[in-house]
Amino acid sequence: MAKKVVASLQSSGKDFAKVIRMAKSPKTGAYTFKEEIIATDKVKDYFAKK
């Protein structure tokens, strides 16, 4: 089943981008990374907002 998901992402991979945002935790002060797969036309909007 995982192979079907990977194959479907590869066929339309040009329409999506994996974005990684670094955020500082207010409790511990450690940095965490949030990964998301979004449409390529919304990447600039994703990084513009906080």
Order of alpha helices (4+ residues) and beta strands (2+ residues): alpha-beta-beta-alpha
